[in-house]
Amino acid sequence: MIGLILSIVATIVVGGYVFITWNHNHWKKRNFPGPEPRFFLGNIPSMVTQKRNMTYDVDDLYREFKDRHGIIGFFSMRSPSLMILQPDVAKDVLVKNFKHFSTNQFTDMMDKETDPIFARNPFMLRGDEWKEKRAEITPAFTSTRIKTMYPIIDDVCAIMIKYLERECEKAPVDGIDAKELAAMYTTDVVSNCIFGLDAGSFTGGDATIRKMGKKLMEPNWQIMLYFMAVQMLPFLMKIYKMAFVPKYIEKFFVQIMKNAIAFREKSNVDRFDYLHYLLELKEKKNLNELDMVAHAVTFFLDGFETSSIAMAFTLYELAGHKNAQNKLRKEIQDTIASHGKLTFDIVSEMPYLDQVLNESLRLYPPATTSAKVCTERIQFKVKEGEYRTIEKDDNIAIPIYCFHRDPEFYENPNEFIPERFDQENGGVKAFREKGVFLPFSDGPRICLGQRFAQTQLKAAIVSLIRDFEIDVNPKTKEPIVLDPKQFLAYAEGGLWLNFKKL
């Protein structure tokens, strides 16, 4: 009996080992260079261990191979992927050969039945459906549209300043969590622009929208397990679709959209905001309820989470670099002295503000890696004398963080130096053309909401730097390390800052 049990156990162990390792020569067979995968963990062990952020595993691979190859094969657990190591090749993937890489990874993880909100997000769509939905929503983010929403953003800035003044009077020992402050701000901005509602983040209200938005982005063990399962067994994506948005959150956003539409139609308010555009779109395209909610949540997520990350890191860097903070404050004061009031057009044309924001986005891109899927077989040059064939359904990783921190492209890459984006040095355009500045990605699938995101970020930073002197609180763990339990770029332990009213 014991012998039988041992035989069964041995068979299971051997079978498991063979199953996990059987495709470890996948890239060797296809003549792609790359590291040897570790048993079960592959080449991105932090996905499982969560001892550090996965960005650092990617960066290790990048630095090991970039001087020798243009592209490598690696493994996420037992799932094979390719990593682009040269920015010009990445630019080819995102722009020149876009039609071969037009789909984002993880699209197959969900469908409209199980996840009607996320599955309708343009980020998750492919082919003609993606083109259609993107075309629907692109006009909502023109400069003219954003300009009409600027007074709403300005009002939220004023409320945020009053909130901070009250908080400063309490003299908190640990300072204020910049990420939470930024999230409160972006929640109120996008809630006002989408639903015509004050989320109440700064005024002591219920702030239910803030809570629900937070839950939308919180990693949970079910999602983590599913993500790991599809890395081990990719075919699971075809047979089981997980709902990334819980039903109670879906119902909340459906109801709030219904209420916002009913109120807007009843009150006859002529407000040229995002909700106004959605109502126009509803009439033109006969959008159903879930399409409306999906567009709203897309804007909410784009304007809320990634923007709050960018804002928090920008404030942190300014707090730690007084010369930059004072230089920006002088630009703000001089601009106010010249124009009297800061408007959308004026804030959009403040050069040093642009440099500060771009440098912060370079150091801390909210999404540190872009993941694409090959949709059509292609052979192209990845380095001088090196050509590779990428097959349909191959996953492609573009290491944005690695490009941004590479000393080959940026002198003193870990230093906060806004002046590197000065127009005299070619500005941000010079780095974009080289393919080494990708905080919003690039090409036809570049972030839809980047212009709106930059507008609300600039408005907030101007308001805060104008009215407060900012320092880094000792509670902030330095040097900054990215949180190992997050997909996006969060600082482990938070970004705690001191604000002093000027």
N, C-alpha and C positions, 0 to 999 in steps of 0.2 A: 504493500500500500504506500509506504513512504517512498519507495522507488518510483512508483507511478506519479506521485505528486511532484517529486523532484524532476521527473521527465517533462511533465506538463509545464512546470515553472521554467525549466531550461528552454523548452520550445517557445514559450511566450517571450522570454528575454531575448533569445536569438532572433526570433521573428521580429520583435520590436526594433532590435538593433539594425537588422537588414532593411526594414521598412524606412527607418529614419535616415539611413546612410546610402540607400541604393542609388540616389541621384546625385551624390556628391561629386561625381565626375561629369556632371551635365555640361559645365563650361569648358572642361578639358576636351570633351568630345567635339565641341564646336570651336575649339582653338582660341578661346578667350583667356587671357591671363587673369590672375586673381588669387586671393588667399585661400588656404585650405580651411574649409569650414570645421568648426568644433561640433562635436556630437551634441545633438538636440538644439544647441544654442546658435549654430551657424556662425555668422560673422558680426552679428549685432546682438551680443549677449545681453545688453541692457534692456532689451525688449522683454526678457524673461526675468532677469535678476533685479532690475530697477535700482541698481547700485549707483548709476549715474544716468544722465540724460542720453538718449540714443544719438543725439547730435555729435557727441564726443566719439562714439564708436565710428560713425561715418567719417568724422574728421581724421581719425587714426588711419583708416583705409586710404583716404584721399592723400594724406601726406606720405604714406608708404609707397604709393604707386604713381603719383602724378608726374614725376620726372621721367618715368619709363614708358608710360602707356597713355593713350587717349581715352580708353574705356576699359573697365574690368568687369568680370562676373563675380558676384558674391551671393551669399545666402542669408535670407531673413528666416531664422530657424531652418526649415528644410525647403523653403520656397526660393527658387533662383531669381535673381534680379541683376540688372546691369547698372553700373554707375558711370556717369560721364565725368571725366577728370579734366577736360579742357573747356574753358568758357566759350571758345568759338564753336566747338561742337555742340555745346548746350544751346547756343543761339541758333544753330542749324535745326536742332530738335524743336525749339519753341517757335521759330519764325520761318526760316527758309523751307524746311521740310515738315511744316506743321501738319499737313494733310496725312502724314504717316504716323503722327503722334498726337492726334487731336483729342484723345480721351484721357481723362484723369484716372489714376489708379483708384481702386475700391468702388468704382461705379457699380460693379456687379454685386456688391454686398447688400443692396437694398432694391426694393421695387415699390411701386405706388400703392400696392395693396397693403403691405405691412407698414410702410413708412411714407404716408402721403405727403408729408411736408418736406423732409430732407430729399426724398426721391425726385421731387420737382425742382429742387435747387439747381440752377444752371451749372453749378460746379460739378454736379453728379450726372448730368445728362450727356448724351453723346450724339454724334451725327446731326441729322437734320433737325431733330428735336432741340438739341442744344442751340443750333443756329437760330431757330425760331424764337426760343425763350430769351436768348440774349438780345435778339433784335427787338423784342417787345420792351425790354427793360432799359436798354442803352440810352434812349432819349431822356430818361429820368435823371441822368447824371451829367447832362450838359452844363457848361458854365452858367448859362442863363438860368436854368432850373435851380442850381445850387445857390446862385446869387439871390434868388427870391427867398430861399430858406435861411439865408445868413442872419436876418433879424431874430429868427427863432434861436439860432446858435448863440447869438450875442446875449439874448435874454437869459439863457441857461448859464452862460459865463458869469453874468452879474449875480445870479442866485448862488453859484458856486463860491464866488468871492465873499459874499455875506456869510455863507456857511463856514468858510475857512476863518474868517474874522472871529466868529463865535468860538470855533475850536481853539484858536490861538490864545484866547482869553483863559482857557482852561489849563494852558501850559502843559500839555501831555508829555510825560517823561520820555516815552518811546516815540514821540513825534507822531506823524500821520502816515499811514500806509498809502504810498503813492498809487499803487495798483488799484486799491479799493476806491480812492478818490477819483482816479481816472475812469473806473468802471461806472461809478455813480454819475459822473458827467456824461459819458457817452450814452448811457442808458437813457438819461433824461433828454438828450438831444434827439436820438433816433426815435424815441417814443413820441416826442412832440411832432417830429417830421412825418412819421408813419401813421400814427393813430390820432394825432391832434390832442394827445393827452400828456399831462404832467405826471411823470412816474413818481414824483415825490421823493426822490433819493436824498435831496438836500433839505427838505422842508419837514421832515419827521412824519411824512405820510405813510401809507401802507406799503408803498414801494413793491407791490406784487410783481410788476413787470420786471423789476430788477432781480427779484428772487427767481422768477421763472427763467430769465435769461441766463442767470448763473447756473441753474440746473441743466440748461441745454448744453453747456460746455463742460460740466463736471464729468471727469472720467469715472466710470463705475466698474465693478468687478465683472458684471455680465458682458459689457462691451469689450473689456480687456481679454476675457476668456474667449469670446467669439473671434476677436482679432487674432489671437494666438492660434486658435483652432484652424482658421483659414490659411494661416502661414504653414501649418503642418499638413492640412488637407485642403488644398485650393478648390477642389470640386464642391466643397460645402457651400461656396457662394452660389452655386448653380441650383442647389436643392433646398437651401434654407436661408431665408432673408430675415435678418434681425431688425426690429424696430429700434432705431437710435433715438427717436423722440417718444417718450412715454405718452400714453393716451391722455393722461390728465393735463399734460403740457400742451398737447395738440388741441384738446378741447378748449383750453384757456385762450390760446391764440385765435382759434376760430371764433370764439365768443367775443373777444375784444375787437376783432375785425368787424363782426356784425354790428356791435354797438357803435363803433367809430363811423361806419357807413351810415347807420340809421341817424346818428346825431348830426352828421355832416349834411345829409339830405334834408333833415327836418329843419335845421337852423339856417340853411342856405348861406353858410359862411363861405366867402370867396377867398380861400387861402391856397396859394400856389405852392403846395407842399407835395410830398411823395404820395400821400393819400389822394390828393387831387388828381395826380397823374394816374394812379391805379383806377380811379373811378372813370377817367377818360378811356383808359385801356379796356376796362370792363365793357364799356359801350361799343368800342370799335371791334374788339375780338371776342365778345361774348364769353368772357372768362367766368369759370365757375368759382364757387366759394373757396375750394382748396387751392386753386391756382392763385387767387388773390392772397390767401394766407401765406402760400409758399413764397411769393414775391416779397411779401412784407417781412417774413422771417429771414429771407436771404439778405435784405437790406439791414435788418436788425443785427444779424450775426456779423456781417461785414463791417457795419458801423460801430458795433458795440465791443466785441471781444478783441479783435486784432488791433483796433484803434486804441483801446485802453492800454494794451501792452506797449504799443509804441509811445504813447503819451507818458506812461510811467517811467520808461527807460530814458526818455528825453529829459524829464525833470530830474532824474537821478544824475545823469551826466552833467547837466547844468549845475546841480548842487555841488558836485565834486570838482567842478572846473570854474572857479570864480571869475577868471579872466573872460571866459566865454559868456558867462551869465551877465557880467557887467557890460560886455560889448553888445550883447543882444538887448539889454535894457536901454542902453544909449540909443540903439537903432530905433527902438520903440518910442522913446521919448522924443527923439528928433522927428520921427514920422508924425507923431501927434502934434508937435509944435508946427510942423509944415502944413498939415491937413486938418487939424482940429479934431477930427473923429476918424476912428479906424473902421473902414468899410471893407466889404469883400474884395473890391478891386485893389485897395491900398495894401491890405494884409497879404494878398496874393503876390505882391511885387516887392516884398521886403527880402533882399538878397541874403542877409546873414541868417535870418530865420529859416530860409530854405536850406542853407548849408547845415545849420544845426540839426534840423529834422532829418535830412538825408544822412548825416553822419551817424545819428542815433539808429536809423533804420539799417544802416550798413552793419553796425556792431551787433544789433539785436533784431534781425528780421523776425517778425512774429512766427512765420512758418519757415523753419530752417532748411527744409528739403522739399523739393517739388517732385511729385511722383506721377509719371506718365505711363501710358500703355501704347505699344506699337499697334497700329490698326492696319497697316499695309507693309508687307515685306520690303526692305530697303537695304541697299548696300551704299555706304558712303565713307568718305575719308575721315578718320578720327585722329590722325597724326601724320606727319610727313612719312610717306612710304607705308602707312598702315591703313588698311581697309577692313571693314567688318560688315558682315551681313546680320541685320537685326530682323528677327522673324515676327510675324503677326502674333500678338498676345504677350510678347516679351515685356516685362516691367522695366521701366527706366527711371533711375533716381538722379536728380540734379542737385548737387550739394551746395545750396545757396550760401549757407553760413561759411562753408569752406572757401568759396571764391571771395567772399567779403573779408575774410581774415587772412588771406594769403599775402605774404610779403612781396611776392612777385608782382602783384597788382597794386598793393597799397603799402607805402612806406610806413613803418611803425604801425602795423595793422591793428594792434590791440589798444592803441591810443585814441582818445577822442580828440580829433583835429578837424573841426568843421571847415577850416580854410582849404582843405584839400578839394572841396567842391566849389571853390571860388571860380567865377567865370573866366578869370585870367588864366586859370589852369585847365580850362576846357569845360568847367562845370560838371554837372551830373551827366550830361549828354556824352561826354568822352568815355565815362565808365560804362554807360549803358551800351554804347556802340561796341565796346570790347566784350560785352556779355558778362561783366563782373559786378554789376549792380542790379540785383533782382528781387528787391523786397516785395514787389507786387507781381513777380514773374515777368513774362514778356510775351509778345506775339498776340494772336487773335484771342487767346484765353487769358490775357492779362486781367488782373483784378478789376471787375466792373466798377467797384465803388472807390477806387483809389483817389479820384479827384475830390469826392465828398469827404473821405477819410482825412486827406491832407488839409482840407478847409477847416473841419472841426478841430483838428489837432492844432493848427496854427492859431485859431481863435483862442483856444484854451491856454496855450503856452504864452501868448502875448498878454492875456489878462493876468495870469499868475506872476510872470516875471515883472510886469509893470507895477504890481501892487505888493509883492512880497520878495524878501530876500530868502533864499532857500539854501539849507545846509543838509548834509547827510547825517542822519542820526546814528549813534553807535550801535543801535539794534540791527542795522543792516549788515548782513554778513558779506565781508569783502575779502578777497576779490569775488565778484559775482559768479555764481555757479548756477547753471540752469537746473530747474527742478526735475529730478529723474522720473517723477510720476506724471508728468504732463507732456502732451504732444506738442503744444505750442511753447513759445519761449517765455516761461515764467522764471523769475529769480527765486531760488530756494531761500525760504525764510522771509520773503517779501522785501520791498524797497521802502524803508522807513526814512522819512525826511522831516526836517524842522522848517516851519514857515514863520517868518517874522514880518509883520506888517510894516511897510515903509511909510 
